[in-house]
Amino acid sequence: MRSSPPPRSPLEDADLRARVNKALEAFLDVQTGVLAGVGDALAPVAYALRDFLLDGGKRLRPAFCYWGWRGAGGADCDEIVVAATSLELLQACALIHDDLMDGSDTRRGLPSIHRRFEALHREQGWTGSAEGFGAAAAILLGDMCLSWSDEMFAGSGLPEAAIRQAKPLFDLMRTEVMAGQYLDVLEQAMAGESVERARRVIRFKSAKYTIERPLHVGAKLAGAGEDLLRAYSAYGLPLGEAFQLRDDLLGVFGDPGETGKPAGDDLREGKRTVLIAMTLERATPAQAEVVRSLLGDPGLDADGVARLRQVIEETGAVAEVETMIQRLTDEALGALEASAVTAQAKRVLADLAVAATRRRG
């Protein structure tokens, strides 16, 4: 008896994932030539960025940008795919810098960029600190991706008037995500335990950047008015928060084979998520002491991860976050249904909402 094929991902609609990958590859081919013109020493940079950008990735931000365009009545064309793909370069910048700040060893099952260049330093027997070299390389490669995102967006081939219309939102999105990253670092430094502040981090680091602003950029490229932008916010903000809440659960309970990161990595990094804030809000003094003593220990072993997971579950925080995810997703879908988004885009955006909040990696 034949097994049924896996359900089609909404990221495959309009052949979008393949087209985003093709646009990225073409852009990187050009940039590889630019780096080669600087000198042979840049070859490891080109290889590292190709591996990082072309090996996996959900491609969610390009998808929301593309369907933001289509939902505003924009016709399918290669130029909007290129413009949407520029958001993947912004995401690469954020991830490369995030991994460095968190001290993460891996990303998508491969060495993180700073670890890759640490290893290169050691292999070559260069002088100075391998860790310092890896950190410097990660900062510079992240900055390069940030610069490239602007270049790719401006050079997408869409009319200049459309680019000018959307550019303020594109710039605002970049400012908001960096501000959100700072709030995230600040919460860890302050050992934050506030659910409200953790949700504010989510709003700017993830919800706006992952869903709302990509939708806005796509819509504005298509000439959309304020009514549609408000409708996209009503859908995108709650969905973006639900997306990050799922990410936080996966950071603690996810399967490394699915997430591409070691089990319990968020616990070792001491991430001050809504999940952790809710745990501490509900914890007994003894449970709170376990969390405060183990959270953020970079040497946390499997037993320590298991103890923290047990406390998080026993306090009811996991169940409460799951309830929040469902409530926020329902709110987003209700707003989408009531909107004037075109029919095909409405269907795909509803499917994307489910894919974003029920994923395992």
Backbone hydrogen bonds, N-H to C=O, Kabsch-Sander energy under -0.5 kcal/mol:
donor,donor_aa,acceptor,acceptor_aa,energy
12,E,9,S,-2.1
13,D,10,P,-1.0
15,D,12,E,-2.1
16,L,13,D,-1.5
17,R,11,L,-1.4
19,R,15,D,-1.9
20,V,16,L,-2.9
21,N,17,R,-2.5
22,K,18,A,-2.2
23,A,19,R,-2.4
24,L,20,V,-2.6
25,E,21,N,-2.5
26,A,22,K,-2.3
27,F,23,A,-2.2
28,L,24,L,-2.8
29,D,25,E,-2.0
30,V,26,A,-1.5
31,Q,27,F,-2.2
32,T,28,L,-2.7
33,G,29,D,-1.4
34,V,30,V,-1.7
35,L,31,Q,-2.6
36,A,32,T,-2.3
37,G,33,G,-1.6
38,V,34,V,-0.8
38,V,35,L,-0.7
39,G,35,L,-1.5
42,L,39,G,-1.8
43,A,40,D,-2.0
45,V,42,L,-0.5
46,A,42,L,-2.2
47,Y,43,A,-2.7
48,A,44,P,-2.3
49,L,45,V,-2.4
50,R,46,A,-2.2
51,D,47,Y,-2.6
52,F,48,A,-2.4
53,L,49,L,-2.6
54,L,50,R,-2.4
55,D,51,D,-1.3
56,G,54,L,-1.1
63,A,59,R,-1.5
64,F,60,L,-2.7
65,C,61,R,-2.2
66,Y,62,P,-2.9
67,W,63,A,-2.6
68,G,64,F,-1.6
69,W,65,C,-1.8
70,R,66,Y,-2.4
71,G,67,W,-2.5
72,A,68,G,-0.8
72,A,69,W,-0.7
73,G,70,R,-1.6
74,G,69,W,-2.5
81,V,77,C,-1.1
82,V,78,D,-2.1
83,A,79,E,-2.3
84,A,80,I,-2.6
85,T,81,V,-2.3
86,S,82,V,-1.2
86,S,83,A,-0.5
87,L,84,A,-1.5
88,E,85,T,-1.8
89,L,85,T,-0.7
89,L,86,S,-0.6
90,L,86,S,-1.3
91,Q,87,L,-2.3
92,A,88,E,-1.8
93,C,89,L,-2.0
94,A,90,L,-2.2
95,L,91,Q,-2.6
96,I,92,A,-2.7
97,H,93,C,-2.3
98,D,94,A,-2.5
99,D,95,L,-2.8
100,L,96,I,-1.5
101,M,97,H,-2.6
102,D,98,D,-2.5
103,G,99,D,-1.0
103,G,100,L,-0.6
104,S,99,D,-2.1
107,R,110,L,-2.9
109,G,260,G,-2.4
110,L,107,R,-1.7
112,S,105,D,-2.3
116,R,112,S,-2.5
117,F,113,I,-2.1
118,E,114,H,-1.7
119,A,115,R,-2.4
120,L,116,R,-1.7
121,H,117,F,-2.1
122,R,118,E,-2.2
123,E,119,A,-2.8
124,Q,120,L,-2.1
125,G,121,H,-0.8
125,G,122,R,-0.7
126,W,121,H,-1.8
133,F,129,S,-2.1
134,G,130,A,-2.5
135,A,131,E,-2.4
136,A,132,G,-2.4
137,A,133,F,-2.6
138,A,134,G,-2.2
139,I,135,A,-2.2
140,L,136,A,-2.3
141,L,137,A,-3.0
142,G,138,A,-2.4
143,D,139,I,-2.3
144,M,140,L,-2.2
145,C,141,L,-2.1
146,L,142,G,-2.0
147,S,143,D,-2.5
148,W,144,M,-2.7
149,S,145,C,-2.1
150,D,146,L,-1.3
151,E,147,S,-1.9
152,M,148,W,-3.1
153,F,149,S,-2.1
154,A,150,D,-2.5
155,G,151,E,-1.8
156,S,153,F,-1.3
162,A,159,P,-0.5
163,I,159,P,-2.0
164,R,160,E,-2.6
165,Q,161,A,-1.8
166,A,162,A,-1.9
167,K,163,I,-2.1
169,L,166,A,-0.8
170,F,166,A,-2.1
171,D,167,K,-2.9
172,L,168,P,-2.3
173,M,169,L,-2.4
174,R,170,F,-1.5
175,T,171,D,-2.1
176,E,172,L,-2.8
177,V,173,M,-2.2
178,M,174,R,-1.7
179,A,175,T,-2.4
180,G,176,E,-2.6
181,Q,177,V,-2.1
182,Y,178,M,-2.0
183,L,179,A,-2.3
184,D,180,G,-2.0
185,V,181,Q,-2.3
186,L,182,Y,-2.8
187,E,183,L,-2.3
188,Q,184,D,-1.7
189,A,185,V,-2.3
190,M,186,L,-2.4
191,A,188,Q,-0.9
192,G,187,E,-3.0
195,V,193,E,-0.5
198,A,194,S,-2.1
199,R,195,V,-2.3
200,R,196,E,-1.5
201,V,197,R,-2.0
202,I,198,A,-1.9
203,R,199,R,-2.3
204,F,200,R,-1.7
205,K,201,V,-3.3
206,S,202,I,-2.1
207,A,202,I,-2.8
208,K,203,R,-2.4
210,T,206,S,-3.5
211,I,207,A,-1.5
212,E,207,A,-1.8
213,R,208,K,-3.3
215,L,211,I,-2.1
216,H,212,E,-2.4
217,V,213,R,-3.2
218,G,214,P,-2.4
219,A,215,L,-2.7
220,K,216,H,-3.0
221,L,217,V,-2.3
222,A,218,G,-1.1
223,G,220,K,-1.6
224,A,219,A,-2.5
229,L,225,G,-1.6
230,R,226,E,-2.5
231,A,227,D,-2.0
232,Y,228,L,-2.6
233,S,229,L,-1.9
234,A,230,R,-2.3
235,Y,231,A,-1.4
236,G,232,Y,-3.7
237,L,233,S,-2.4
239,L,235,Y,-1.4
240,G,236,G,-2.8
241,E,237,L,-2.0
242,A,238,P,-2.3
243,F,239,L,-2.7
244,Q,240,G,-1.9
245,L,241,E,-2.4
246,R,242,A,-2.2
247,D,243,F,-1.9
248,D,244,Q,-2.4
249,L,245,L,-1.9
250,L,246,R,-2.4
251,G,247,D,-2.0
252,V,248,D,-0.6
252,V,249,L,-1.0
253,F,249,L,-3.2
254,G,250,L,-1.9
258,E,255,D,-1.9
259,T,255,D,-2.7
260,G,256,P,-2.4
265,D,262,P,-1.6
266,D,251,G,-1.3
267,L,264,G,-0.8
268,R,264,G,-1.7
269,E,265,D,-2.2
270,G,266,D,-0.7
271,K,266,D,-2.2
273,T,271,K,-1.4
277,A,273,T,-2.5
278,M,274,V,-2.8
279,T,275,L,-1.9
280,L,276,I,-2.5
281,E,277,A,-1.9
282,R,278,M,-1.5
283,A,279,T,-1.3
288,A,284,T,-3.0
289,E,285,P,-1.9
290,V,286,A,-1.6
291,V,287,Q,-2.1
292,R,288,A,-2.8
293,S,289,E,-2.0
294,L,290,V,-1.7
295,L,291,V,-2.7
296,G,267,L,-3.0
297,D,294,L,-1.8
300,L,297,D,-2.0
305,V,301,D,-2.4
306,A,302,A,-2.4
307,R,303,D,-2.3
308,L,304,G,-2.3
309,R,305,V,-2.7
310,Q,306,A,-2.2
311,V,307,R,-2.0
312,I,308,L,-2.6
313,E,309,R,-2.4
314,E,310,Q,-2.8
315,T,311,V,-2.0
316,G,313,E,-1.3
317,A,312,I,-1.1
318,V,312,I,-0.8
320,E,316,G,-2.1
321,V,317,A,-2.5
322,E,318,V,-2.4
323,T,319,A,-2.0
324,M,320,E,-2.2
325,I,321,V,-2.7
326,Q,322,E,-2.1
327,R,323,T,-2.5
328,L,324,M,-2.9
329,T,325,I,-2.3
330,D,326,Q,-2.5
331,E,327,R,-2.2
332,A,328,L,-2.3
333,L,329,T,-2.6
334,G,330,D,-2.3
335,A,331,E,-2.1
336,L,332,A,-2.3
337,E,333,L,-2.4
338,A,334,G,-1.6
339,S,336,L,-1.3
342,T,71,G,-1.3
346,K,342,T,-2.6
347,R,343,A,-2.1
348,V,344,Q,-2.3
349,L,345,A,-3.1
350,A,346,K,-1.8
351,D,347,R,-2.0
352,L,348,V,-2.8
353,A,349,L,-1.8
354,V,350,A,-1.5
355,A,351,D,-2.5
356,A,352,L,-2.6
357,T,353,A,-1.2
358,R,354,V,-1.6
